[in-house]
């Protein structure tokens, strides 16, 4: 008789079909503050890169008001598949 133990790893969190990165800069205290936000996202059919850009800017400004009028240093969105 064999005793076998089977274990399973926890499921990986669901990821979106696209990955984005947005880096913003604001003047602060005689210098600058720079913040970057990254994540994954699955767009609805017909959604554009600009739609995501605007949604990210709105969300960031709501959560971090100091970045409301920030300058964009970098923005990219690409397929999340290698």
Secondary structure, 3 states (H helix, E strand, C coil): CCCCCCCCCCCCCCCCCEEEEEEEEEEECCEEEEEEEEEEECCCCCCCHHHHHHHHHHHHHHHCHHHCCCEEEEEEEEECCC
